[in-house]
């Protein structure tokens, strides 16, 4: 994955370098170096970026991921991006709210 592809994924999600970096657990300068081909992400990071690219193809994902990052933080943003990417892999785009819980997730009743 080259620098321009990384930049394209980041921009398709509507994220700053700092926001994108927080999803990947790196500093914004590192993202800048990747985008300028001065450094290269690890294979693990490349895999995440590729999944982010898949998620970015979904309708309104950029708006939703930015909102999640602001309200819930990087962990939640990472969770939803990967969930959306997996849904894309399964060919699921049934109009269901993208922020809904993953299929099969159950909430445990609270103990008194």
C-alpha positions, 0 to 999 in steps of 0.5 A: 500500500503506497502513500497516496492510497493511505491518504485516499482512505483517510480522506474518504473517511473525512478524518484528519491525520491525527484522527486517523492516527488515533485509530491506528495507535500511532502519532499523526507524524507517522501518518504524514510519513506514510502518506509521503512514503517516507515510512511504511506501515506494518503489515498489521496496520496495512490490513487495518487501513485496507479494512477502513477502505472497505468500510469507507465505501458504505453510505454515510460512514465518514459522517458516522465515524467522525461522530463516533470518534468525537463522542466515544473515542478511538476504540469505538471508532475502530470497532465500528469501522471494522464492523462496517468492513466485515458487513461489507465483506458479507454483502450486507447493506440492508439499510440497517442502522450502521450504529446498531449492535452486531448481530448476535450481541446480547445485553446482559440484564443489570443486577440489582 
